[in-house]
Amino acid sequence: MDGTDRTGRSAGQRCHIGSFTSGGGRGITTAAVDPATGALTPLAACDTLADPSYLALDPASGVLYAVSETEPGAVAAFRPGARSLDALGPAVPVDGSGPTHLSLAGGRLYTANYTSGSVSSLPLAADGSPGGPPAVLAHRGSGPDPDRQERPHAHQVVPAPGGRWVLSVDLGTDSVRVCAPDPDTGGLRLHAETALRAGTGPRHLVFHPGAAVVYVVHELEPQLTVCRWDGAEGRLEPVAEVPVAPRAAPGAVRAYPSAVTVSPNGRFLWVAVRGADALVTLSLAAGALKPQVTGTVDCGGSWPRDLTADPSGRRLYAANERSGDVTWFDVDPLTGQPARAGSLTVPAATCVVFG
């Protein structure tokens, strides 16, 4: 960011939007964010990387990272310019297929490889560019859904606060793995695996910003699992399940939750639900372990693949893949309820990151 104006609002803020080039997307779109309204204005687009479906920004270096959700999969790094994205070298293989998520921790870049059911760890050079060869941790197991859980499907990889642990969410095995970075190889070593209810297909998780609590959203059943997190021991303990959409009646459109986001102040959770094309608000007023659904609004489009809160928590941005747009919402600071404020056409949109 380029500083603040006299009201203390961020000035010159930007966001980056991923999309499926195979679905008609422009690759990575960089947009300016109006600090007063949250409106997005496109500045640049880069389609040199196939299917950059998920992005991550290093706030220290300003380097933007993207997966290439292809088979075989790859990652690439970019340096955002005033009206451009400059690649820091060619894409680097992850030795896995269909990477759907990536994150940074301890000078390494991690990818969750959905199709191959593995997590890759890649070193970063001094300029921030990823290198190889990657160290790969293969997941093992399956679940009861023969179409979606015939084998492992790692969907997300997230560093825990403090950097000691890295968690990977696997839709195919109905579990979350807690791993420790290996100082010798740079890869991950399995420390513990937490089983979640069979057939629910965990997809993404988020840490509460002020409590030792983790929220896991499931794709194959519209629910949120609340877990206690022991950062000292690296243990995740499920304590409650919260439905985030009504159970579908026979013949009705099935609900497929995609993303869970927590407000920076720790007061609210939001879940995006595909099929229902809805954003669900949950209040944490009763405590971090007791989220309560308080409202549901339309996502502003179709198939919200990702949901992101801006750094202030004043707005939400839904990447609606099938309708091809990013829709933003103003958040009521007292209730957490989002109200649609505008949208930007982004074909095959998949995610939004700020920085």
C-alpha positions as CSV (number, residue, x, y, z in Angstrom):
1,M,0.0,0.0,0.0
2,D,1.1,3.6,-0.6
3,G,0.1,5.1,2.7
4,T,-3.1,6.6,4.2
5,D,-5.2,9.7,3.6
6,R,-6.3,12.2,6.2
7,T,-9.1,10.0,7.4
8,G,-6.7,7.1,8.1
9,R,-8.1,5.0,5.3
10,S,-5.7,3.1,3.1
11,A,-4.7,4.9,-0.1
12,G,-3.5,3.1,-3.2
13,Q,-4.7,-0.3,-2.1
14,R,-4.8,-3.0,-4.6
15,C,-6.1,-6.5,-5.0
16,H,-5.2,-9.4,-7.3
17,I,-7.9,-11.7,-8.8
18,G,-7.2,-15.3,-10.0
19,S,-9.2,-17.0,-12.7
20,F,-9.3,-20.1,-14.9
21,T,-7.8,-19.3,-18.3
22,S,-9.3,-22.6,-19.5
23,G,-12.7,-21.2,-18.6
24,G,-12.2,-17.9,-20.5
25,G,-10.5,-16.0,-17.6
26,R,-7.8,-13.4,-18.1
27,G,-5.4,-15.2,-15.7
28,I,-4.4,-12.7,-13.0
29,T,-6.2,-9.4,-12.9
30,T,-4.8,-6.5,-10.7
31,A,-7.3,-3.9,-9.6
32,A,-7.2,-0.7,-7.7
33,V,-9.5,-0.6,-4.6
34,D,-11.4,2.6,-3.8
35,P,-10.8,3.2,-0.1
36,A,-14.2,5.0,0.3
37,T,-16.5,2.5,-1.6
38,G,-14.5,-0.7,-2.0
39,A,-15.0,-0.5,-5.8
40,L,-12.5,-2.3,-8.0
41,T,-10.9,-0.7,-11.1
42,P,-8.8,-3.0,-13.3
43,L,-5.2,-2.0,-13.8
44,A,-3.5,-4.9,-15.5
45,A,-4.0,-8.5,-16.5
46,C,-1.5,-11.3,-17.1
47,D,-2.4,-14.6,-18.8
48,T,1.1,-16.1,-19.1
49,L,0.3,-18.7,-16.5
50,A,-2.4,-21.3,-17.1
51,D,-5.3,-21.5,-14.6
52,P,-3.9,-19.4,-11.8
53,S,-6.8,-20.4,-9.5
54,Y,-5.2,-19.4,-6.2
55,L,-2.9,-16.6,-5.2
56,A,-0.8,-15.6,-2.2
57,L,1.0,-12.3,-1.6
58,D,4.1,-12.0,0.5
59,P,3.5,-8.8,2.5
60,A,7.3,-8.4,3.2
61,S,8.6,-8.6,-0.3
62,G,5.4,-7.7,-2.3
63,V,5.9,-10.8,-4.5
64,L,2.7,-12.4,-5.7
65,Y,2.6,-16.2,-6.0
66,A,0.1,-18.2,-8.1
67,V,-0.6,-21.9,-8.6
68,S,-1.2,-23.3,-12.1
69,E,-4.0,-25.7,-11.5
70,T,-3.0,-28.0,-14.2
71,E,-1.7,-31.6,-14.7
72,P,1.2,-31.6,-13.9
73,G,0.9,-28.5,-11.6
74,A,3.2,-25.6,-11.2
75,V,3.7,-22.3,-9.4
76,A,5.0,-18.9,-10.5
77,A,6.0,-15.6,-8.9
78,F,5.3,-12.1,-10.1
79,R,6.4,-8.6,-9.1
80,P,3.4,-6.2,-9.3
81,G,4.2,-3.0,-11.1
82,A,2.2,0.2,-11.5
83,R,0.2,-1.3,-14.4
84,S,1.8,-4.7,-14.9
85,L,2.7,-8.1,-13.4
86,D,6.3,-9.0,-14.2
87,A,7.2,-12.7,-13.9
88,L,10.2,-13.7,-11.8
89,G,11.3,-16.4,-14.1
90,P,9.4,-19.4,-15.6
91,A,6.8,-21.5,-13.8
92,V,8.3,-24.2,-11.5
93,P,6.8,-27.7,-11.3
94,V,5.5,-28.8,-8.0
95,D,5.7,-32.6,-8.7
96,G,2.0,-32.9,-8.1
97,S,-1.2,-32.5,-10.1
98,G,-4.0,-29.9,-9.8
99,P,-2.6,-27.6,-7.1
100,T,-5.6,-25.6,-5.6
101,H,-4.0,-23.6,-2.8
102,L,-0.6,-22.2,-1.7
103,S,0.9,-20.4,1.2
104,L,4.2,-19.1,2.6
105,A,6.0,-19.9,5.8
106,G,9.6,-19.9,6.9
107,G,11.1,-19.0,3.6
108,R,9.2,-21.8,1.8
109,L,6.3,-22.0,-0.6
110,Y,3.7,-24.7,0.0
111,T,1.1,-26.0,-2.4
112,A,-1.9,-28.3,-1.8
113,N,-2.1,-30.6,-4.8
114,Y,-5.7,-31.8,-5.1
115,T,-5.5,-34.3,-7.9
116,S,-2.4,-36.1,-6.7
117,G,-3.3,-35.8,-3.0
118,S,-0.1,-34.3,-1.8
119,V,1.6,-31.2,-0.4
120,S,4.7,-29.7,-2.0
121,S,7.3,-27.5,-0.4
122,L,9.6,-25.3,-2.6
123,P,12.5,-23.1,-1.6
124,L,12.5,-19.4,-2.4
125,A,15.5,-17.5,-3.8
126,A,16.6,-14.1,-2.5
127,D,14.5,-12.3,-5.0
128,G,11.4,-14.4,-4.0
129,S,11.3,-16.7,-7.0
130,P,10.5,-20.3,-6.3
131,G,13.0,-23.1,-7.0
132,G,13.3,-26.8,-7.0
133,P,13.2,-29.6,-6.7
134,P,10.2,-29.6,-4.4
135,A,9.9,-31.8,-1.4
136,V,6.6,-33.7,-1.6
137,L,4.5,-35.2,1.2
138,A,2.0,-37.7,-0.2
139,H,-1.3,-38.1,1.7
140,R,-2.8,-41.5,2.1
141,G,-6.4,-42.8,2.7
142,S,-9.9,-42.4,1.2
143,G,-13.5,-41.7,2.2
144,P,-16.9,-43.1,1.6
145,D,-17.9,-41.0,-1.4
146,P,-16.8,-43.1,-4.4
147,D,-16.9,-40.2,-6.8
148,R,-15.1,-37.6,-4.7
149,Q,-13.2,-39.5,-2.1
150,E,-11.6,-42.5,-3.9
151,R,-8.2,-41.3,-2.8
152,P,-6.6,-38.3,-1.0
153,H,-7.4,-34.8,-2.3
154,A,-5.4,-32.1,-0.5
155,H,-7.3,-28.9,-1.0
156,Q,-5.6,-26.4,1.3
157,V,-2.2,-25.9,3.1
158,V,-2.0,-23.3,5.9
159,P,0.8,-22.3,8.3
160,A,-0.4,-22.1,11.9
161,P,0.3,-18.9,13.9
162,G,3.8,-18.9,15.2
163,G,5.2,-20.9,12.2
164,R,5.9,-24.1,14.0
165,W,3.2,-26.1,12.3
166,V,1.7,-26.4,8.8
167,L,-1.9,-27.8,8.4
168,S,-3.2,-29.5,5.3
169,V,-6.9,-30.1,4.6
170,D,-7.8,-33.2,2.7
171,L,-11.3,-33.5,1.1
172,G,-10.6,-37.1,0.1
173,T,-9.6,-38.5,3.5
174,D,-12.0,-36.4,5.7
175,S,-9.1,-35.2,7.8
176,V,-6.7,-32.4,8.6
177,R,-3.0,-33.2,8.9
178,V,-0.7,-31.3,11.2
179,C,2.9,-31.3,9.9
180,A,6.2,-29.9,11.0
181,P,8.7,-28.4,8.6
182,D,11.9,-30.5,8.4
183,P,14.9,-28.3,8.8
184,D,17.1,-30.7,6.9
185,T,15.0,-31.3,3.8
186,G,12.7,-28.3,3.8
187,G,9.8,-30.7,3.4
188,L,7.0,-31.5,5.8
189,R,6.9,-34.4,8.3
190,L,3.5,-35.7,9.5
191,H,3.0,-35.0,13.1
192,A,-0.7,-35.7,13.7
193,E,-3.9,-36.4,11.7
194,T,-7.3,-35.3,12.9
195,A,-10.2,-37.3,11.6
196,L,-13.4,-35.4,10.8
197,R,-16.8,-36.9,10.2
198,A,-16.7,-39.4,7.3
199,G,-18.1,-38.2,4.0
200,T,-18.2,-34.5,4.8
201,G,-15.2,-33.6,2.6
202,P,-13.3,-30.9,4.5
203,R,-12.1,-28.1,2.1
204,H,-10.7,-25.1,3.8
205,L,-10.0,-23.9,7.4
206,V,-9.2,-20.6,9.1
207,F,-7.7,-19.7,12.4
208,H,-9.5,-17.3,14.8
209,P,-7.3,-14.2,15.2
210,G,-7.5,-14.0,19.0
211,A,-8.4,-17.5,20.3
212,A,-6.9,-21.0,19.9
213,V,-9.8,-22.0,17.6
214,V,-9.9,-23.3,14.1
215,Y,-13.0,-23.4,11.8
216,V,-13.1,-26.1,9.0
217,V,-15.6,-25.8,6.2
218,H,-16.8,-28.9,4.4
219,E,-17.6,-29.2,0.7
220,L,-19.5,-32.4,0.5
221,E,-21.9,-31.5,3.4
222,P,-22.8,-27.9,4.2
223,Q,-21.3,-27.7,7.7
224,L,-18.6,-26.0,9.7
225,T,-16.5,-28.0,12.2
226,V,-15.3,-26.0,15.2
227,C,-11.9,-27.2,16.6
228,R,-9.7,-26.4,19.6
229,W,-6.1,-25.7,18.6
230,D,-3.2,-26.6,20.8
231,G,-0.3,-24.8,19.3
232,A,2.2,-26.1,21.8
233,E,1.4,-29.8,21.1
234,G,0.3,-29.3,17.5
235,R,-3.1,-30.9,18.1
236,L,-6.5,-30.2,16.6
237,E,-9.6,-31.3,18.5
238,P,-13.1,-31.2,16.9
239,V,-15.7,-30.0,19.4
240,A,-18.8,-29.0,17.5
241,E,-20.5,-29.0,14.1
242,V,-22.6,-26.1,12.8
243,P,-24.8,-26.5,9.7
244,V,-24.3,-23.6,7.3
245,A,-27.1,-24.4,4.8
246,P,-30.4,-26.4,5.0
247,R,-30.1,-30.1,4.0
248,A,-31.2,-30.4,0.4
249,A,-34.5,-32.0,-0.4
250,P,-34.6,-34.8,-3.0
251,G,-34.1,-33.2,-6.4
252,A,-33.1,-29.9,-5.0
253,V,-29.8,-28.1,-5.8
254,R,-27.0,-29.4,-3.6
255,A,-25.0,-27.0,-1.5
256,Y,-21.2,-27.0,-1.8
257,P,-19.5,-24.7,0.7
258,S,-16.2,-23.3,-0.7
259,A,-14.6,-20.9,1.7
260,V,-14.7,-19.7,5.3
261,T,-13.4,-16.2,6.4
262,V,-13.1,-14.7,9.8
263,S,-13.3,-10.9,10.5
264,P,-10.0,-9.3,11.7
265,N,-11.7,-8.4,15.0
266,G,-12.7,-12.0,15.6
267,R,-16.4,-11.2,15.9
268,F,-17.8,-12.8,12.8
269,L,-17.4,-15.7,10.4
270,W,-18.6,-15.9,6.8
271,V,-19.0,-18.9,4.6
272,A,-19.5,-19.0,0.9
273,V,-21.9,-21.7,-0.4
274,R,-22.0,-22.8,-4.0
275,G,-25.2,-24.3,-5.4
276,A,-27.2,-22.2,-3.0
277,D,-25.1,-19.2,-4.2
278,A,-25.2,-17.7,-0.8
279,L,-23.0,-16.0,1.8
280,V,-23.8,-17.1,5.4
281,T,-23.0,-14.9,8.4
282,L,-22.1,-16.5,11.8
283,S,-21.8,-14.5,15.0
284,L,-19.1,-15.3,17.6
285,A,-20.8,-13.2,20.3
286,A,-21.4,-16.3,22.4
287,G,-17.7,-17.2,22.2
288,A,-15.2,-18.4,19.6
289,L,-16.3,-22.0,20.1
290,K,-20.0,-21.2,19.6
291,P,-20.6,-19.7,16.2
292,Q,-24.3,-19.0,15.5
293,V,-25.8,-18.5,12.0
294,T,-27.4,-15.1,12.0
295,G,-28.2,-14.4,8.3
296,T,-27.8,-15.4,4.7
297,V,-27.6,-13.2,1.6
298,D,-27.2,-13.9,-2.1
299,C,-23.6,-14.0,-3.3
300,G,-24.4,-11.6,-6.2
301,G,-23.6,-14.1,-8.9
302,S,-23.2,-17.8,-9.4
303,W,-20.8,-20.4,-7.8
304,P,-18.8,-18.4,-5.2
305,R,-15.5,-20.2,-5.3
306,D,-13.8,-17.9,-2.8
307,L,-14.7,-15.3,-0.2
308,T,-12.2,-12.7,1.2
309,A,-12.5,-10.0,3.8
310,D,-10.6,-6.8,3.1
311,P,-7.8,-6.0,5.6
312,S,-10.1,-3.7,7.6
313,G,-13.0,-6.2,7.8
314,R,-15.4,-3.6,6.4
315,R,-16.0,-5.4,3.2
316,L,-16.3,-8.9,1.7
317,Y,-15.4,-9.9,-1.9
318,A,-16.9,-13.0,-3.5
319,A,-15.2,-14.5,-6.5
320,N,-18.2,-15.9,-8.4
321,E,-16.7,-18.4,-10.9
322,R,-19.7,-19.3,-13.1
323,S,-21.2,-15.8,-13.4
324,G,-17.8,-14.4,-14.0
325,D,-17.6,-11.5,-11.5
326,V,-16.2,-10.3,-8.2
327,T,-19.0,-8.9,-6.1
328,W,-18.2,-6.7,-3.0
329,F,-20.3,-6.2,0.1
330,D,-20.4,-3.6,2.8
331,V,-20.3,-5.3,6.3
332,D,-22.5,-3.9,9.1
333,P,-20.0,-3.5,12.0
334,L,-22.6,-4.4,14.6
335,T,-24.3,-7.4,13.0
336,G,-21.7,-8.6,10.5
337,Q,-24.4,-8.8,7.8
338,P,-23.1,-8.1,4.3
339,A,-25.0,-5.8,1.9
340,R,-24.2,-5.9,-1.8
341,A,-22.3,-2.7,-3.0
342,G,-21.1,-3.5,-6.5
343,S,-19.4,-5.9,-8.8
344,L,-16.6,-6.2,-11.5
345,T,-16.8,-8.5,-14.5
346,V,-14.0,-11.1,-14.2
347,P,-14.6,-14.2,-16.3
348,A,-14.1,-17.5,-14.4
349,A,-13.0,-15.7,-11.2
350,T,-11.6,-17.9,-8.5
351,C,-10.0,-15.9,-5.7
352,V,-9.1,-12.4,-4.4
353,V,-6.1,-11.4,-2.4
354,F,-5.2,-7.9,-1.1
355,G,-1.9,-6.1,-1.0
